[in-house]
């Protein structure tokens, strides 16, 4: 099996990037996304819901201009108190 943690992603920026964001309430997670991305052009789609309905997953897609930008968005989403998980 290949250990992907030893390999760096080679991307050409700017590029489109998607995040999966998991939370308990779709509207609350949508507001959290809006707080993080602010005026940036983006799209949000409902991705999935847990079998019990406790969690919802949304797919955020936006243009990132650099590796730092990509990780900054990831970190801001991850730190938001209404977001449970970011992939």
Secondary structure, 3 states (H helix, E strand, C coil): CCCHHHCCCCCCCCEEEEEEEEECCHHHHHHHHHHHHCCCCEEEEEEEECCCCCCEEEEEEEEECCHHHHHHHHHHHHHCCCCCEEC
